[in-house]
Amino acid sequence: MQRVVEKPWGKEITFAEESFYTGKVLEVEKNRRLSYHYHEEKMETLFVINGKVHCIIEDVEYIFETGKTLRFEPGVKHRIEALEASVLVEVSTMEEKSVRVEDDFGRIDFGCIFAEKRGNRNNGPVFHCRKPSRVDQIRLCVRKCGDFQPREQLERAAQEC
């Protein structure tokens, strides 16, 4: 029941999918990184088979090399970037959609009253921030601006007006 999914950062190979756990191999290309994300219920353990990765866990940075293990409890924000082509094994509790906080490929469901789409980069949208202090910046619409809110919150606020 092996399943291979091409990702913008490499490849995700699911080798086990049971009701209580999932096993995957993550092949991450050099200088590519996964989204900065968390899971509400899913617990993950990753083992670096080969390579070297830069990992951000709750805004604290680490370097992990071949043979090291990483563990993410539910609700813990994390991101992995391959400093060299890397292969990791992930074993986790049930499969669950990621809550993306930041993503280089535009795979994020955030809205902002200051964001204006201005084309695409890395298969994702690029936003121009129209906030007065950031008028000249072209950047992905994510975490650095404290005014970004989940789309549901913006829609709810609009309905309440």
PASEBA-1860 file (N, C-alpha, C; in nm, 3 decimals):
! residues 161
1> MQRVVEKP> 0.082/-0.118/0.000/0.000/0.000/0.000/0.088/0.126/0.000 ~ 0.203/0.118/-0.061/0.293/0.232/-0.069/0.233/0.341/-0.158 ~ 0.246/0.467/-0.112/0.194/0.581/-0.188/0.303/0.688/-0.194 ~ 0.330/0.738/-0.315/0.432/0.840/-0.334/0.363/0.970/-0.372 ~ 0.394/1.078/-0.299/0.336/1.209/-0.328/0.451/1.306/-0.352 ~ 0.452/1.365/-0.473/0.552/1.468/-0.503/0.514/1.594/-0.427 ~ 0.611/1.653/-0.360/0.590/1.777/-0.285/0.682/1.884/-0.342 ~ 0.652/2.011/-0.320/0.741/2.116/-0.373/0.882/2.110/-0.314
9> WGKEITFA> 0.897/2.048/-0.199/1.027/2.036/-0.133/1.096/1.902/-0.159 ~ 1.026/1.809/-0.225/1.084/1.676/-0.251/0.976/1.572/-0.270 ~ 0.982/1.465/-0.188/0.891/1.352/-0.204/0.850/1.297/-0.068 ~ 0.725/1.254/-0.057/0.672/1.191/0.064/0.624/1.051/0.026 ~ 0.686/0.949/0.086/0.652/0.810/0.053/0.587/0.748/0.177 ~ 0.457/0.719/0.167/0.386/0.656/0.278/0.403/0.505/0.263 ~ 0.461/0.440/0.365/0.483/0.295/0.358/0.393/0.218/0.455 ~ 0.328/0.288/0.548/0.235/0.223/0.641/0.126/0.323/0.677
17> EESFYTGK> 0.002/0.276/0.671/-0.110/0.363/0.705/-0.215/0.280/0.777 ~ -0.211/0.286/0.908/-0.303/0.210/0.992/-0.391/0.307/1.070 ~ -0.489/0.257/1.141/-0.580/0.344/1.214/-0.511/0.418/1.329 ~ -0.401/0.365/1.379/-0.336/0.426/1.495/-0.195/0.478/1.467 ~ -0.139/0.456/1.348/-0.010/0.513/1.314/0.008/0.520/1.163 ~ 0.102/0.606/1.123/0.139/0.623/0.982/0.291/0.626/0.974 ~ 0.347/0.561/0.873/0.491/0.564/0.850/0.521/0.623/0.714 ~ 0.619/0.715/0.710/0.654/0.783/0.585/0.805/0.797/0.575
25> VLEVEKNR> 0.851/0.808/0.451/0.987/0.849/0.422/0.976/0.986/0.356 ~ 1.051/1.083/0.408/1.052/1.217/0.352/1.186/1.240/0.284 ~ 1.184/1.265/0.154/1.305/1.297/0.079/1.302/1.447/0.053 ~ 1.391/1.520/0.118/1.390/1.666/0.109/1.512/1.713/0.030 ~ 1.486/1.790/-0.076/1.594/1.839/-0.161/1.675/1.947/-0.088 ~ 1.802/1.958/-0.124/1.891/2.057/-0.065/1.832/2.198/-0.077 ~ 1.839/2.273/0.031/1.791/2.412/0.040/1.639/2.426/0.026 ~ 1.566/2.319/0.038/1.419/2.326/0.039/1.372/2.304/0.182
33> RLSYHYHE> 1.257/2.361/0.213/1.206/2.344/0.348/1.056/2.320/0.348 ~ 1.014/2.243/0.446/0.873/2.215/0.467/0.809/2.339/0.529 ~ 0.678/2.342/0.533/0.610/2.455/0.594/0.638/2.461/0.744 ~ 0.625/2.580/0.800/0.630/2.597/0.946/0.487/2.569/0.989 ~ 0.466/2.459/1.061/0.330/2.412/1.087/0.320/2.339/1.221 ~ 0.198/2.303/1.253/0.173/2.220/1.372/0.050/2.134/1.344 ~ 0.026/2.039/1.433/-0.091/1.954/1.426/-0.165/1.964/1.558 ~ -0.296/1.965/1.553/-0.373/1.977/1.676/-0.370/1.850/1.760
41> EKMETLFV> -0.365/1.733/1.696/-0.366/1.607/1.771/-0.252/1.512/1.736 ~ -0.200/1.523/1.617/-0.098/1.431/1.567/0.035/1.449/1.640 ~ 0.097/1.336/1.678/0.231/1.334/1.737/0.325/1.271/1.633 ~ 0.441/1.333/1.614/0.536/1.285/1.513/0.672/1.256/1.574 ~ 0.736/1.152/1.524/0.875/1.124/1.554/0.946/1.108/1.420 ~ 1.057/1.180/1.403/1.134/1.172/1.279/1.275/1.125/1.311 ~ 1.330/1.046/1.220/1.467/0.996/1.233/1.541/1.035/1.105 ~ 1.656/1.100/1.119/1.734/1.142/1.003/1.816/1.023/0.955
49> INGKVHCI> 1.774/0.965/0.842/1.844/0.850/0.783/1.977/0.895/0.725 ~ 1.974/1.002/0.645/2.098/1.063/0.598/2.073/1.209/0.565 ~ 2.180/1.286/0.573/2.171/1.428/0.545/2.190/1.513/0.668 ~ 2.159/1.640/0.650/2.174/1.739/0.757/2.059/1.838/0.741 ~ 1.984/1.860/0.850/1.868/1.948/0.843/1.874/2.058/0.948 ~ 1.823/2.172/0.909/1.803/2.285/1.001/1.658/2.274/1.044 ~ 1.634/2.276/1.173/1.498/2.257/1.223/1.462/2.374/1.314 ~ 1.343/2.428/1.294/1.290/2.531/1.383/1.178/2.466/1.463
57> IEDVEYIF> 1.191/2.470/1.594/1.088/2.415/1.683/1.045/2.529/1.776 ~ 0.922/2.575/1.759/0.871/2.687/1.839/0.968/2.805/1.837 ~ 1.015/2.842/1.718/1.104/2.957/1.696/1.245/2.941/1.753 ~ 1.283/2.819/1.796/1.420/2.790/1.841/1.484/2.705/1.731 ~ 1.608/2.739/1.691/1.673/2.673/1.579/1.772/2.566/1.624 ~ 1.774/2.453/1.548/1.861/2.340/1.578/1.917/2.287/1.446 ~ 2.029/2.215/1.454/2.083/2.141/1.340/2.084/1.993/1.380 ~ 2.028/1.908/1.291/2.026/1.764/1.315/2.093/1.695/1.198
65> ETGKTLRF> 2.178/1.595/1.229/2.248/1.521/1.126/2.208/1.374/1.131 ~ 2.262/1.295/1.039/2.234/1.153/1.030/2.236/1.086/1.168 ~ 2.132/1.007/1.196/2.124/0.932/1.320/2.050/1.002/1.433 ~ 2.008/1.125/1.413/1.938/1.199/1.518/1.787/1.181/1.506 ~ 1.719/1.192/1.621/1.573/1.177/1.628/1.510/1.308/1.673 ~ 1.398/1.342/1.612/1.321/1.461/1.647/1.181/1.415/1.686 ~ 1.121/1.478/1.785/0.986/1.441/1.827/0.903/1.567/1.844 ~ 0.783/1.567/1.785/0.694/1.682/1.791/0.562/1.642/1.854
73> EPGVKHRI> 0.532/1.702/1.968/0.404/1.680/2.035/0.296/1.760/1.964 ~ 0.169/1.727/1.985/0.061/1.806/1.925/0.072/1.953/1.968 ~ 0.045/2.043/1.873/0.048/2.186/1.901/0.184/2.251/1.891 ~ 0.291/2.172/1.873/0.427/2.228/1.865/0.456/2.267/1.719 ~ 0.484/2.396/1.697/0.516/2.445/1.563/0.657/2.401/1.527 ~ 0.673/2.353/1.402/0.804/2.306/1.359/0.821/2.319/1.208 ~ 0.948/2.325/1.167/0.983/2.335/1.024/1.117/2.268/1.005 ~ 1.133/2.201/0.892/1.259/2.135/0.857/1.307/2.190/0.724
81> EALEASVL> 1.437/2.223/0.719/1.501/2.267/0.595/1.623/2.179/0.572 ~ 1.637/2.126/0.452/1.752/2.040/0.420/1.874/2.126/0.387 ~ 1.978/2.114/0.466/2.103/2.184/0.437/2.182/2.110/0.330 ~ 2.149/1.983/0.315/2.197/1.898/0.205/2.084/1.800/0.177 ~ 2.085/1.736/0.062/1.978/1.640/0.031/1.965/1.544/0.149 ~ 1.843/1.530/0.201/1.823/1.454/0.324/1.706/1.357/0.312 ~ 1.716/1.247/0.387/1.609/1.147/0.393/1.575/1.128/0.540 ~ 1.446/1.140/0.572/1.398/1.121/0.709/1.286/1.018/0.710
89> VEVSTMEE> 1.276/0.943/0.818/1.163/0.853/0.838/1.074/0.919/0.941 ~ 0.945/0.926/0.910/0.846/0.982/1.002/0.749/0.874/1.045 ~ 0.732/0.859/1.175/0.629/0.771/1.229/0.541/0.860/1.315 ~ 0.411/0.854/1.291/0.321/0.945/1.362/0.190/0.877/1.396 ~ 0.119/0.940/1.486/-0.017/0.895/1.514/-0.101/0.928/1.392 ~ -0.230/0.908/1.401/-0.318/0.923/1.285/-0.284/1.042/1.195 ~ -0.309/1.026/1.067/-0.285/1.132/0.970/-0.379/1.248/0.998 ~ -0.327/1.368/0.992/-0.407/1.487/1.021/-0.354/1.602/0.936
97> KSVRVEDD> -0.444/1.686/0.889/-0.405/1.801/0.810/-0.316/1.894/0.893 ~ -0.213/1.948/0.828/-0.124/2.042/0.895/-0.190/2.179/0.904 ~ -0.164/2.248/1.013/-0.206/2.387/1.025/-0.081/2.468/0.993 ~ -0.077/2.521/0.871/0.042/2.592/0.825/0.043/2.735/0.877 ~ 0.157/2.773/0.935/0.177/2.909/0.984/0.255/2.989/0.880 ~ 0.348/2.920/0.810/0.430/2.983/0.707/0.466/2.878/0.604 ~ 0.469/2.919/0.476/0.499/2.823/0.371/0.563/2.895/0.253 ~ 0.673/2.841/0.202/0.742/2.902/0.089/0.668/2.883/-0.043
105> FGRIDFGC> 0.571/2.796/-0.046/0.505/2.759/-0.171/0.361/2.806/-0.178 ~ 0.321/2.895/-0.087/0.187/2.953/-0.091/0.076/2.859/-0.049 ~ 0.109/2.748/0.015/0.006/2.652/0.057/-0.044/2.689/0.196 ~ -0.108/2.803/0.206/-0.153/2.850/0.336/-0.287/2.921/0.319 ~ -0.379/2.898/0.408/-0.512/2.956/0.396/-0.525/3.073/0.492 ~ -0.448/3.179/0.463/-0.451/3.297/0.548/-0.501/3.414/0.465 ~ -0.559/3.510/0.530/-0.601/3.631/0.463/-0.553/3.749/0.545 ~ -0.542/3.861/0.481/-0.500/3.981/0.552/-0.557/4.101/0.481
113> IFAEKRGN> -0.603/4.198/0.556/-0.660/4.316/0.493/-0.554/4.396/0.418 ~ -0.425/4.371/0.444/-0.317/4.445/0.377/-0.258/4.370/0.258 ~ -0.293/4.240/0.241/-0.229/4.159/0.138/-0.293/4.180/0.002 ~ -0.209/4.186/-0.099/-0.256/4.200/-0.236/-0.173/4.105/-0.322 ~ -0.239/4.011/-0.393/-0.166/3.912/-0.472/-0.099/3.980/-0.591 ~ 0.029/3.946/-0.613/0.106/4.003/-0.723/0.185/3.895/-0.795 ~ 0.124/3.788/-0.840/0.194/3.685/-0.915/0.225/3.562/-0.831 ~ 0.313/3.478/-0.885/0.346/3.351/-0.821/0.496/3.329/-0.817
121> RNNGPVFH> 0.538/3.250/-0.717/0.676/3.208/-0.702/0.674/3.072/-0.634 ~ 0.757/2.979/-0.678/0.761/2.845/-0.619/0.623/2.780/-0.617 ~ 0.548/2.798/-0.724/0.413/2.740/-0.737/0.315/2.792/-0.633 ~ 0.340/2.907/-0.579/0.248/2.965/-0.480/0.238/3.114/-0.499 ~ 0.137/3.176/-0.439/0.116/3.319/-0.459/0.221/3.404/-0.387 ~ 0.252/3.517/-0.447/0.337/3.617/-0.384/0.247/3.736/-0.354 ~ 0.257/3.786/-0.232/0.173/3.897/-0.192/0.255/4.023/-0.171 ~ 0.197/4.135/-0.206/0.256/4.265/-0.178/0.184/4.317/-0.054
129> CRKPSRVD> 0.261/4.351/0.047/0.200/4.400/0.170/0.175/4.549/0.156 ~ 0.049/4.590/0.165/0.012/4.730/0.148/0.011/4.806/0.280 ~ 0.057/4.743/0.387/0.063/4.813/0.515/0.162/4.928/0.500 ~ 0.130/5.048/0.545/0.214/5.165/0.518/0.363/5.146/0.548 ~ 0.401/5.077/0.653/0.542/5.060/0.685/0.611/4.956/0.599 ~ 0.535/4.882/0.520/0.594/4.774/0.440/0.560/4.788/0.291 ~ 0.535/4.906/0.245/0.485/4.928/0.109/0.577/4.870/0.002 ~ 0.707/4.877/0.021/0.799/4.833/-0.084/0.836/4.686/-0.078
137> QIRLCVRK> 0.782/4.611/0.017/0.821/4.472/0.031/0.737/4.380/-0.056 ~ 0.803/4.288/-0.120/0.736/4.178/-0.190/0.772/4.055/-0.108 ~ 0.674/3.984/-0.058/0.704/3.868/0.025/0.583/3.776/0.029 ~ 0.607/3.655/0.074/0.496/3.563/0.093/0.413/3.611/0.211 ~ 0.285/3.590/0.203/0.188/3.636/0.302/0.190/3.542/0.421 ~ 0.273/3.570/0.519/0.286/3.480/0.632/0.323/3.549/0.762 ~ 0.387/3.479/0.848/0.407/3.501/0.990/0.469/3.633/1.034 ~ 0.555/3.695/0.958/0.629/3.810/1.010/0.540/3.929/1.042
145> CGDFQPRE> 0.430/3.944/0.972/0.338/4.055/0.998/0.233/4.008/1.099 ~ 0.224/4.071/1.211/0.131/4.028/1.315/-0.015/4.049/1.281 ~ -0.043/4.116/1.167/-0.182/4.144/1.130/-0.248/4.033/1.049 ~ -0.174/3.929/1.012/-0.233/3.820/0.936/-0.320/3.735/1.026 ~ -0.438/3.702/0.979/-0.533/3.625/1.057/-0.589/3.513/0.970 ~ -0.629/3.401/1.031/-0.692/3.295/0.952/-0.816/3.349/0.881 ~ -0.834/3.302/0.758/-0.946/3.348/0.675/-1.080/3.336/0.747 ~ -1.099/3.227/0.826/-1.226/3.209/0.898/-1.253/3.326/0.993
153> QLERAAQE> -1.149/3.373/1.060/-1.165/3.485/1.153/-1.204/3.612/1.079 ~ -1.142/3.636/0.963/-1.175/3.754/0.885/-1.320/3.747/0.836 ~ -1.362/3.628/0.788/-1.499/3.613/0.738/-1.600/3.629/0.851 ~ -1.569/3.574/0.968/-1.657/3.587/1.084/-1.671/3.733/1.127 ~ -1.559/3.806/1.126/-1.560/3.947/1.164/-1.643/4.027/1.064 ~ -1.633/3.993/0.935/-1.709/4.063/0.832/-1.859/4.039/0.851 ~ -1.898/3.918/0.889/-2.039/3.887/0.910/-2.095/3.959/1.031 ~ -2.012/3.981/1.132/-2.057/4.047/1.255/-2.078/4.196/1.235
161> C> -2.017/4.254/1.132/-2.032/4.399/1.108/-2.168/4.434/1.050
END
